[in-house]
Every structure is written in C-alpha cells, then in structure tokens.
Amino acid sequence: MAGIGMLALAGALMAVAVALRPKSRATRKYAASPERVLTVTRELLGRHGYEVVRVTGQNLNRIIWYRRAGRGRPDSQAPLHKMVIRRLPAERRVLLMHVPLAILGETDLHLRMS
C-alpha cells in the first residue's frame, strides 16, 4: 500500500514539474534577409503582448531579448527570453531559433510569403 502512495506522489510531482516547464520553442529556416526577419519578429512579438527589450549582435548572429508586457503593473517585470537570428551564408538562408509557440504560425506565414 505504501508503494502505491509513493507512486502517486511521484506522479503528482512529475505533473507539477511539467506544468512549470517553459513552453517549448521551435527552430525554423527562412529564405529572407536578417533585417526582414527582425522586422517581422518585432511586429509579431508586439502584437502578441511581448515587448522587445533589446537586440544584440551584428555579424552572423542577432539575439532578440524580449519579455511579456507589464499588463498595467509597472513595478513587476517578467523574465527575459531570447530568440536568435543566425545567418547561414552558404545556404543563403536565415535560421530563427527559440521562437515562442505563440508567434510561430504567424512567423511562418509572413516569412514564407516573402
């Protein structure tokens, strides 16, 4: 009987750990310029309630630092997340990494059309 209770407790702890894990992020390749990817990403993040805090890097990689917008509470700030734009010169493509699932579909729609 004690084994069943321990098994149930372990299952409950695993369920809590899965719920607290950050939402998964995706990686995609696009045949677009890094500037176009940056512009589309900024626009979509803003539309979905995120704020872009800063963009770093100039050469092959650019990192977009963003967070959830304040929602009317200026004293609380959400943690920073990053998205990476990596230029692949040999393939003439751009690799967009760590894309939040909230904007993944729209990112594909905007960048695959260009």
Secondary structure, 3 states (H helix, E strand, C coil): CHHHHHHHHHHHHHHHHHHHCCCCEEEEEECCCHHHHHHHHHHHHHHCCEEEEEEECCCCEEEEEEEECCCCCCCCCCCCEEEEEEEECCCCEEEEEEEEHHHHHHHHHHHHHC
